[in-house]
Amino acid sequence: MLQLEPEQPVASVRFVAAEYVAMMKIPLRGRPFTQAEVVDVDAHAAIVNETMARRDSPDADPIGGTIAIVRAA
């Protein structure tokens, strides 16, 4: 079983259709995924929630920023 450090953040990754955000009526500050981003696995697009944005970019606008995704061993 993976043991995490107490302060190590954990995020869940979900793959969804381009229409998911609109269908679920989720408000966004940025924009939803395009169909091209959904189809292209190398598009490198992500939607993060406010909690992650505040924690990882407290003094910066996260829109247009980058995140690192590291797979657990």
BAMI-526109 format. One line per 3 residues: for each residue x, y, z of C-alpha. Coordinates in pm, 1 decimal, decimal comma. Example, Ala and Ser with C-alpha at 12.3 -4.5 7.8 and 13.67 -1.06 7.14 Angstrom:
// BAMI-526109
1230,0 -450,0 780,0; 1367,0 -106,0 714,0 $
END
This chain:
// BAMI-526109
0,0 0,0 0,0; 124,5 348,2 -90,2; 222,5 554,1 213,9 $
192,6 930,3 162,7; 372,4 1201,2 351,4; 124,4 1408,6 557,1 $
169,5 1721,7 342,0; 191,2 1546,6 5,3; -111,5 1652,4 -204,5 $
-319,8 1389,0 -376,0; -537,1 1444,4 -680,7; -774,1 1221,4 -870,0 $
-758,7 1203,0 -1247,4; -1077,5 1152,6 -1444,8; -1120,0 1127,1 -1819,7 $
-1444,8 1279,2 -1946,7; -1621,1 1372,9 -2268,5; -1586,2 1730,0 -2398,3 $
-1950,3 1797,7 -2306,5; -1915,4 1680,4 -1943,9; -1865,3 2023,0 -1783,1 $
-2164,5 2178,9 -1961,6; -2384,4 1874,2 -1904,8; -2309,8 1875,7 -1529,8 $
-2350,2 2257,9 -1518,2; -2011,3 2302,0 -1353,1; -1912,1 2671,6 -1340,3 $
-1565,2 2744,3 -1480,4; -1335,9 3044,6 -1461,2; -1152,6 2927,1 -1770,7 $
-1295,9 2730,5 -2058,5; -1421,0 2374,9 -2103,2; -1226,5 2111,0 -2296,0 $
-1245,9 2122,0 -2672,7; -1330,6 1803,8 -2861,4; -973,5 1802,9 -2998,7 $
-832,7 1801,3 -2643,7; -1053,7 1507,9 -2549,7; -952,9 1304,0 -2856,1 $
-578,6 1387,7 -2847,9; -413,3 1216,8 -2549,8; -113,8 1448,5 -2593,1 $
-322,1 1769,4 -2574,7; -216,1 1830,5 -2212,4; -529,1 2008,8 -2094,1 $
-663,2 1994,1 -1739,0; -935,6 2141,8 -1523,8; -846,9 2189,6 -1157,5 $
-1079,8 2277,5 -872,5; -1058,6 2592,2 -660,0; -898,6 2405,3 -368,5 $
-605,2 2290,3 -581,6; -573,5 2630,9 -748,0; -556,9 2810,6 -411,4 $
-314,9 2556,6 -262,8; -73,4 2536,3 -556,1; -99,9 2891,2 -694,4 $
-202,8 3113,0 -401,1; -51,0 3428,7 -552,6; -101,3 3356,5 -922,4 $
-381,2 3293,5 -1167,1; -374,1 2918,8 -1242,9; -534,5 2964,5 -1585,9 $
-266,6 2897,4 -1844,4; -32,7 2754,6 -1581,7; 125,8 2412,3 -1572,1 $
99,8 2116,2 -1336,2; 314,0 1808,1 -1299,7; 147,6 1469,0 -1288,8 $
358,8 1199,8 -1129,0; 236,4 843,3 -1117,6; 271,4 662,5 -787,5 $
512,4 370,5 -793,1 $
END
